Amino acid sequence: MKTAHDLAYQAEYQKRLRAQARAAGKAQLNGMVGKRFIEMLDAMKAEQGFANRMDALEHVFEVFFERGDDERKHAVSA
């Protein structure tokens, strides 16, 4: 049986692991994308209510790739 101290320690440990994972994810994105694009993603996140930058980036990709579907289909069928 776990004591309250054990449970509190485990909760703190999990919190530290999540914080490290978030920091690593942000560092990876910041390393791949210029500062201007990070600022644009942050603005989009704030305006449209995305949970994080990756959700905003996923939305950008969906809009970009889905928008061109009709254009590609017409070019192929022509």
PEFEN-V584683 format. One record per backbone hydrogen bond with DSSP energy under -1.0 kcal/mol. CO is the residue of the C=O (numbers start at 1). NH is the residue of the N-H. E is the energy in kcal/mol with one decimal. If there is no record, write none. Layout:
CO&NH&E + CO&NH&E
This chain:
3&7&-2.3 + 4&8&-2.4 + 5&9&-2.5 + 6&10&-2.5 + 7&11&-2.3 + 8&12&-2.2 + 9&13&-2.6 + 10&14&-2.5 + 11&15&-2.1 + 12&16&-2.3 + 13&17&-2.3 + 14&18&-2.4 + 15&19&-2.2 + 16&20&-2.4 + 17&21&-2.3 + 18&22&-2.5 + 19&23&-2.4 + 20&24&-2.4 + 21&25&-2.4 + 22&26&-2.4 + 23&27&-2.3 + 24&28&-2.2 + 25&29&-2.1 + 26&30&-2.8 + 27&31&-1.8 + 28&32&-1.3 + 29&33&-2.2 + 34&38&-1.9 + 35&39&-2.4 + 36&40&-1.9 + 37&41&-2.6 + 38&42&-2.5 + 39&43&-2.2 + 40&44&-2.5 + 41&45&-2.7 + 42&46&-2.2 + 43&47&-2.6 + 44&48&-2.8 + 45&49&-1.1 + 52&56&-1.6 + 53&57&-2.8 + 54&58&-2.5 + 55&59&-2.0 + 56&60&-2.1 + 57&61&-2.3 + 58&62&-2.4 + 59&63&-2.7 + 60&64&-2.6 + 61&65&-2.9 + 62&66&-2.4 + 63&67&-1.8 + 68&72&-2.5 + 69&73&-2.4 + 70&74&-2.3 + 71&75&-1.9 + 72&76&-2.2 + 73&77&-2.2 + 74&78&-1.3
